[in-house]
Amino acid sequence: MKTASRLISVLLVCLCLTGCASIQNLFKRKDPLPPPTFGTQPTLEQITTAINRNSQNIRNFTTENASIHMPGVWVSLHTRLAFERPKRLRIQGSVSSLRGQEFDFGSNDDIFWLWTRSGMGEVWYYCQHDLYPISPVRSVFPIDPDWLIEALGIVEFKSSDQHFGPTRMADGNWEIISHCQTPSGQYIKQTVIDHKIGWIVRQELRTPQNELIARAEMDDWRLDRGTGICYAKRITVQCQGMDGKMTIDLGSPTFNTTTPFAPTMFLMPVFEGYRAVDLSSPEFLQPRGVVMPMQMPTTSSIPVPEAHIQTTIR
C-alpha cells in the first residue's frame, strides 16, 4: 500500500486541491478583505452568487513562487503553476534549481498527464478526460481531475446540481450540502462558509454512502487589488488513501494576465527514458482487482496521442 499511497500523494499535488478557507492570522493580510455581500441570515442564492461571481472572474492565473509540502517529505517543493480556463493547468516542481525538475502535472482541454523523477518507477501517466471515469485507477483514487480546478479555489455551485441550505452550524458558520452528478457518478459535497469573511473554510467530498473521499481547507484569504478577486493563499488537503496532509502555498499569484502563455505551456511533453502508461488502459485490470501503476510490468509500451505531444523532457 505504500506504492498506492505514494502515487495518490503525487496525484493530489496535481489532481486535488479544493476551494476552502479560514480566518486564522487575519491581521497578517496585506490587503483587507471586503465585507461579505450577505447579512447575518443569508439565503442560498446570496451565498452561491457571491462565490460563483468571484470564481467566474478568474480567467487565468500564474505563480512562480508557490510551494508544496507533501506528507513524509521534509523539504517543501518549489512550484510553478499556471491555469487557464476551462481545463488548462500546469504544475511543475523541484527541490532546488540545482537538482532540476522533480514532477510535472499538466492538463489541457482533452488530456492530462503526470510525471515524477522518482517514486513511480520508470513510467509516466496520461489519460483523456472523457476516459478517466472508466479508468481502473478510479477505484483507488475516485476523484475526477476536474476537482483539481476547484481545489485551487475556483469553486462554482452549478445549477445542474442540487443544493440545500444554508444551515447555521454550532460555530456560527454556514453549511451548504450539494448533490453533484459527475461523469464518474454522484457525490455529496459539504461546503462550509465562514460567517465573518463570507468565503469557504472547508469542503468535504463524500460518496452517496457517506464515505469520506477528500477534505480541503483554505487559510489566509487575501484580496488581489488589481482584479478584486479574493483567494486563499494556503490550502491543506487530505484524501482517501493518503497518509497525512498536503499543504499548498500559492505564493504571489498574478490573476487575469493579458500576456499569452507560451504555446507549449499546456501541451503534453514526452519524458525521455520513461514509459508512457494510459490510465484508461486494460493493463490496469487484473483478475483479483486493480494493480497500481508502480506494479505494472515494464515490457510493454502504450502509444501516446501525437496531437497532444509537446517536446522531450529528460
N, C-alpha and C positions, 0 to 999 in steps of 0.2 A: 504493500500500500504506500510505501514511501515514494515509489515511482509515480503513482497516481497523484499523490498529494503534491509532488514537485511540479508535475505538468499543470495541475489545477492552479497552483500558485502563480505559475508563469502566465497561464491564460487569464487569471484575474488581473494581472498587471495590465493586460491588454483587452480583455473581454468583460471586465467588470469595473464598475465604479458607480454609484448611483446618486441621484440628486438628494441631498440631505443637509442638515445644518445644526449649529449650536451657538449660544451666545457667550461662550467662555471667552475670556480675555477681550471683551468688547472695548475696554479702554485702550487697547494697543492698536486699534484700527487707525490708519491714516485718514481714511475718508469715512465720515459718519453715514450710516445707512438711513435712507428716508423712512419716515414712519409708515407702518402698514396702511394699505389703502382701504382696509375694512375696520369696523369698530369692534367693540367687545363681544358682540353677538353676530359674527359674520355668517353669511349664507354660503352654501356650496358654490354658487355662481361667483360670488365675490372672491373667494379664495382661489378657485381654479382659474378665473380670468386673470388675476394678478400674476400667478405663477406662469401661466401659458404666455402671457404677453412678454414677460422677461425672457423666457426661453426662446420664443419666436424672434426676438430681437437679435439673437446670436446667430449671425450668418456664418462666421468663421472665427477662429482664434488660434493663436500660436504662442508658445512659450519656449524659450531656450534654456531656462534655468530651473526647471521643475526637478523634483527628486522623488524617488520611490523607495520605501523601506519595506522589505519583504520578511515574512516570518523565518527565523533561523539564520538570517543574514545580518551580520553586524554592521556592515557598511551600506549606507544609502547609495542608490544608483543615480548618477547624474542623468537627467532625462530631457529629451527634446520632444515636443508634442505639437502636432498640427491637426486642426479639424476644419472641415468644410462641409456644409450640408449637401446632400442628405446623409450619406454614409461614409464620407471620406475621412479617414483618420490615419495618422501615422505616429507611432510611439517608438522612439529609439533610445536606448540606454547604455551607459558604460560606467564601469567602476572609476576609471580615470582616463584622461586623454592619452596617457602613455600606453595603456593596455588596448585601447580601441573599443569598438562596438561589442556589446555583450548580448543584446537582444534587439529584435526588430519585429514590431507588430504593425500591420497595416490593413486598411480596408478601403475599397473603392465601391462604386455603386453595384458591382457584380460579385466581388470575391474578397475574401480576407485571408491573411497568412500570418504565420508565427514561426520565428527562428530564434534560437538562443545558441551562443557559442558552446555552452556546456550544459549538462543536466538532462538532455533528452536524447542522447545518442547522436549518431551521425545522420540525423534526419531533420527535415523541416516540414511544416504542415500548411495546407491550404484547403479552402473549401468555398464553393459557391454559396452565396447567401440563401438561395432558394432550395439548396440541397441539405443545408445544415439540420433542418427539422427531422430528416430521416437518418442522420448520421448516428452510427452506433455509440460514438463518444458522448452523446447526449444522455445516455443512461448514467454516466458518471458526472457529467457537467451539464445539467439540464437548463441552462440559461441561454437565451438567444443572444448572438453577438450584438444585436441592436441595443441590448440593455447597457452596453458599454457607453453609448452616447448619453443615455440617461444618467449613467453613473458619473459622468463628467459634470453633472449639474444641469443638463439640458432636459429638464423634466416637463412633460406635457400630459395633461389629462385629456385623453382622446374621447371624442363624442361617441365613438363606437363601443367604448367600454361602459360598464355600469358603475356609478359612483354613489356611495352612501355616506351621509354625514353633512356637516362636521359634528363630531361628538366631543364634548368637553372632557378632558382627561383629569385625573387626580392632581397632576402638577400644573393644571391650567392651560396646557397646550391643547391643540385641536387635532382630532384624528379623522382621516378620511379612508374608507375601505373601498377598493376598486376591484371589480371582477374583470380581468383582462383576457381577451381572446387573442392568441398569437398563432403563427403558423405551426408552433410546436405544441399547442394545446392551451388550456385555460390555467391562469394563475390568479392568486389573490394577493393584492398588494396593500399593505398598510402604509399610509403616509402621515407623518406627524409634523404639524406646523407649529412653530414657536409663536405664542400669542403676543410676544413683545416686539419681535422684529418682522414677523409675517412671512418668514421663509422656512423651508423644510429643515427639520432637525434630524429626522430618521426615516428610512424606508426599510420595510421588510417584505420579502417576496416568498410566498408560500404556495404549496400545491393545494388543490381543492380538498385534499385530506388533511390540511393544516400542517403539513410538514415544512419546516423552515428550510428554504433553499439558500437565501442570501440576506445579509443585513448591511446597510451602509449608513454612515453618519457623516455629517459635514460640520466643520468648525471654522471659525474665523471668517465669517461672511464679510465681504467688502463691496464697495461701490466703485465702479470704473467711471470716473468723472467724464471722460470723453464721450462715452456712449450712454451713460445712465444705466448700464447693466449691473446687476448685483450677482455676485458669485462667491462660492465658498472656496477659500484658498486651500484648506486642508480637508482631506476625505479619508475616512477609515472604513475598510471593507472586510467583512467576514463572509465565507461561503462554505456551503456543504462540501466536505472532503478536504477542507483547508485547515492546516494546523496554525492557529494563531490569527493575528490580524495583519492586514497590509495597509500602510499609510501612504497617501499620495499628497505631496505639497506642490501646488501648481506654480509656485514661484511668482513671477510677474508677467501674467498673460497679457497679450495685446488682442483686443477684440475688433472685429469687423474691419480689418485692414483692407485697403483698396489695392495694395500691391499683390499681383497674382502670385500664387505659389509656383514653384518650379514645375515644369511639365512632368518631371519624373517623380514628383513627391508622392503621388498616390498610385503609381504603377508597381506591380509586384516584381521584386528582384528575383534573381536566381542565385542561390548561395552555393558557391563552388565547394565541392568536397562533401556536400550534404545531399542525401537522397530525398526527393520530394514525395510526400505522402498525402493523398487526398483523404480528408476526414470522413467523406461520404462513401469511401470505397468499401466493398465487401470484405476486404482484407481485415477489417476490424472485427468481423463476426467470427465467433468460434462456437463450437457445439455447447460448451458449458458457460457461455456468457461472453462479455466484452473483454478484449485484451487491450490494455492501454498502449499508446504508441511506442513507448520505450521498450516494450516487449515484442514489437513487431520484428519479423525476420528481415535481414538486410540484403537478401539476394535479389529481390525484385524492385523494379522502379515504376512509378506511375507517371505518365506524361502530364505535363503542365500546359494549360491552355496558352497558346502563343500570344493571343491578343492582350493578355494581362501582364506580360513579362517586361521588366524594365532592363536591368543590367545585372552583371555578375557581381556578387559580393564575396570576398574571400575572408 
